[in-house]
Amino acid sequence: YLLFEIVLPQNAVEVGYEDGIKYIIHANEDNHRNDPHIHAQAQQENLRISLGDYTTKGNMKSSLKRKAIKYVKEHHDELEKHWEDIVVKKETEMGKLIADKF
C-alpha cells in the first residue's frame, strides 16, 4: 500500500498521530487565539476541528472525519495543553521580544 508523507510547514507542530491521521497545530495562524483548533491530515485531505465545540471545516472522507473527531474528543485536554504551549507561549515570547526592543 502507499503511504503519503505530508510535509509540514515550519510553523506546524505535529501533536498526535493515529490510524493514519496526523494532528497538527499551526502556531502562526491569526485565528488561533479566538478559536483554538487542531488540523487533522490524512491522505492529502485536511480537516480543521475546533477544540471548543468540535465543529469542523474542510474536506475529509466521512470515515476518517469520524475517527478524527473521536480522537480530538478523547485527547481534548492533552491537545488543549499543546495548543497553550505552542500558540500562547509563542505569542507571549513574541510580545516580550517586541517590548524588549522599545
ABEGO torsion letter per residue (X at the ends): XBBBBBBBBAABBBABBBGGBBBBBBAABAAAAABBBBBBBBGGBBBBBBAAAGBBBEBBBAAAAAAAAAAAAAAAAAAAAAAAAAAAAAAAAAAAAAAAAX
